[in-house]
């Protein structure tokens, strides 16, 4: 009886770990394929704040955002 309960608990823990790793890997892959923000969005955001960004500034912002992803 105790062995059965222990096996179920161990099985659940292993399933949770495997599920977490697979979900994390899939999310990273999805985010690389479909980034949530691109250079055009950054340029539009900076323009809406009243300044015309240079390409260098846009690239710097993109690099900073990619560093944290």
C-alpha positions in Angstrom: 0.0 0.0 0.0 2.7 2.5 1.0 4.7 1.5 -2.1 1.8 2.3 -4.3 1.3 5.7 -2.9 5.1 6.4 -3.1 5.2 5.3 -6.8 2.2 7.6 -7.6 3.9 10.6 -5.9 7.2 9.9 -7.6 5.4 9.5 -11.0 3.7 12.9 -10.5 6.9 14.6 -9.6 8.7 13.2 -12.6 5.8 14.2 -14.8 5.9 17.8 -13.4 9.6 18.1 -14.0 9.4 16.8 -17.6 6.3 18.9 -18.4 8.1 22.0 -17.1 11.2 21.4 -19.1 9.3 20.7 -22.3 7.0 23.8 -21.9 10.0 26.0 -21.2 11.9 24.7 -24.3 8.8 25.2 -26.5 8.2 28.8 -25.2 11.8 29.8 -25.8 11.6 28.4 -29.3 8.4 30.2 -30.0 9.7 33.5 -28.6 12.8 33.3 -30.9 10.6 32.7 -33.9 8.0 35.3 -33.0 9.5 38.0 -30.9 7.0 40.1 -29.1 8.5 43.4 -30.4 10.4 44.3 -33.5 12.4 47.3 -34.8 9.4 48.9 -36.4 7.5 48.8 -33.1 10.4 50.4 -31.3 10.8 53.1 -34.0 7.0 53.9 -33.8 7.2 54.1 -30.0 10.1 56.5 -30.1 8.5 58.6 -32.8 5.3 58.8 -30.8 7.3 60.2 -27.9 8.4 63.1 -30.2 11.8 62.1 -31.4 13.1 60.6 -34.6 15.3 57.6 -33.7 18.4 56.7 -35.6 19.0 53.2 -36.8 21.8 52.9 -34.2 19.4 53.8 -31.3 16.8 51.3 -32.5 19.5 48.5 -32.7 20.7 49.4 -29.2 17.2 49.1 -27.8 16.7 45.8 -29.6 20.0 44.4 -28.3 19.0 45.4 -24.7 15.6 43.7 -25.1 17.2 40.5 -26.6 19.7 40.4 -23.7 16.9 39.9 -21.2 14.9 37.3 -23.1 
